[in-house]
Amino acid sequence: MSDLTPIDQITERVDRLLLRYEELKRTNALLYQEIESLAQERDSLKSRLSAARARVDVLLARLPEANPSPAMTPRGSP
């Protein structure tokens, strides 16, 4: 590179910088796509979690009371 003129050296560096810039733009676009995909997946999982919680709440409401009557409590061994 020492036999290149200063203008040629600058031109070469600018070309490399432009290539790197385009590469970074592509990478950035891919990362934004990944963010969008993950956000959609997160929203879907949150929705599924909410539905599951609602189903659990319905099932819990159908369970008998936690404090059974004294007649239903198990006694010790005879």
Contacts in CASP RR format, 6 or more apart in sequence:
PFRMAT RR
TARGET T0000
AUTHOR 0000-0000-0000
METHOD contacts of the structure
MODEL  1
MSDLTPIDQITERVDRLLLRYEELKRTNALLYQEIESLAQERDSLKSRLS
AARARVDVLLARLPEANPSPAMTPRGSP
1 9 0 8 1.000
1 12 0 8 1.000
4 12 0 8 1.000
END
